[in-house]
Amino acid sequence: MAKPMEQIKWQELEVGSVVIEVGNAKVYETGTWRSEKPVVNKEQCIKCGVCWLFCPDGCIVRAPEGHFEADLTYCKGCAICAKECPVGCITMISEEE
Amino acid sequence: MAKVRKGIEVSIAMADAVAQANVDVIGAYPITPQTHIVEHLSEIVANGELDAEFVPVDSEHSAMSVCCGSAAVGARTFTSTSSQGLALMAEIFYIAAAMRLPIVMALANRSLSSPLSIWNDHTDTMMVRDAGWIHIFVENGQESYDNIFTAFRIAEDAGVMLPVAVNFDGFILTHMIEPIEYEDNDTIAKYLPAFKMKNTLHPDNPVSMGCFGMPEIYTEAQMQREDAIRKAYPTIIKAWKEWGDLTGRYYHPVETYRSEDADYCIVTMGSYGETAMEVVDSLREEGEKVGVVKIRLWRPFPMEEFRKAVLGKKTLIVLDRAISFGGPGGPVASELRSALYNKEGAPVIVNYVAGLAGRDVSRNDFRNIILEGKARAGKGDTEGFTLYGLRG
């Protein structure tokens, strides 16, 4: 996997800063951006997958029990999942709480 | 195409050069005074004389976007624009350099609105001075034709991989019929072999270009560009030298005329160099120790060559073709002042801005500028700039 970007020297960049490693967005943990996290009420969840479909970061994963949860390593806390959930089972909780 | 000397419009000769360079993709939108280049290329492709994609786009923004896409797959790519077209292109123009895509542009220099003007000056190119492209200025039709080939050679060099703009004056060159020596296709093929990019867009080997860059990486990405354009310098010299060895026509980053023993020089860029040389000839007959310094390579700026050409002179009269509103002087003079600051033997600089939006600068005007500039330098009147020929 690629080096964390704060360790890359300018001489090590590819020409034009082309990224030659496929899928290396994985090393960039965008979860640190978050001020609120989505919390799923498993009782209410109908397992429809709308949140999974709408998540702009593709960070929602299906849990073994069948409901969906955000991977907090990458979730930026944008709340689109909470907005789109047809049964309103996702609540945004402040990280400070 | 055989080696032949013909009387031809410079725009048509440039289009012919692009065809001889065997480009793969032309993404362009017509705009005065560049139109004839694009029209003629469209004809050449439509007639089946060149196996290339001519992409007629909806705007210059799209034209440069097409060019980025085609260069990204490793296709030899050409475009041409001018003035407002370049302004509309500006967003992608910067990106082309950042992504190190070896696009060549014929930039027919023209003023920017408003007032709306289609005529020649250097306002458009100065707008994109800092975009990271290599900028070459040419003086006449032959230089325009020749530097299409040198531009591709420089841009596509594996150690360079930067876009190149060939700046040539709108109307003064684009619409002028001049005698131009065409090189034969074998010579061109020898000079300009097919090129190979290290990373291209290809489904077999996926890469990402133009990625998002956080503050942690942006500075490093910019340094890589700065390093690339500086290191392009020896390649540019070599490309011009080899072109000269093939054709007998040599180009240099800074060119001088009767400047060796001159006390003072006029500094020009582009087609005005021709008039300047004629006027210097006549002033020499009158005993004036005057010469011409022409800046051919604007980016990367040829610092050492420029200093070598002018240190020890008393005065430089710098002719700008654009205004930097509210700035310290015309864009060229400001840079030259900066290049000479604190240097021993540095000449003083008197700055004129002339020939805005096609206003004619005759031989007599050059004479006035040179003699008045010399007199002003003698009086220490060297601040800012003077708009030559301004009424009121």
Boltz contact constraints between the chains, C-beta under 6 A:
constraints:
  - contact:
      token1: [A, 5]
      token2: [B, 216]
      max_distance: 6.0
  - contact:
      token1: [A, 5]
      token2: [B, 217]
      max_distance: 6.0
  - contact:
      token1: [A, 6]
      token2: [B, 216]
      max_distance: 6.0
  - contact:
      token1: [A, 10]
      token2: [B, 220]
      max_distance: 6.0
  - contact:
      token1: [A, 10]
      token2: [B, 223]
      max_distance: 6.0
  - contact:
      token1: [A, 10]
      token2: [B, 224]
      max_distance: 6.0
  - contact:
      token1: [A, 13]
      token2: [B, 224]
      max_distance: 6.0
  - contact:
      token1: [A, 15]
      token2: [B, 100]
      max_distance: 6.0
  - contact:
      token1: [A, 15]
      token2: [B, 161]
      max_distance: 6.0
  - contact:
      token1: [A, 16]
      token2: [B, 99]
      max_distance: 6.0
  - contact:
      token1: [A, 16]
      token2: [B, 100]
      max_distance: 6.0
  - contact:
      token1: [A, 17]
      token2: [B, 221]
      max_distance: 6.0
  - contact:
      token1: [A, 18]
      token2: [B, 199]
      max_distance: 6.0
  - contact:
      token1: [A, 18]
      token2: [B, 207]
      max_distance: 6.0
  - contact:
      token1: [A, 18]
      token2: [B, 209]
      max_distance: 6.0
  - contact:
      token1: [A, 19]
      token2: [B, 208]
      max_distance: 6.0
  - contact:
      token1: [A, 19]
      token2: [B, 211]
      max_distance: 6.0
  - contact:
      token1: [A, 20]
      token2: [B, 207]
      max_distance: 6.0
  - contact:
      token1: [A, 22]
      token2: [B, 206]
      max_distance: 6.0
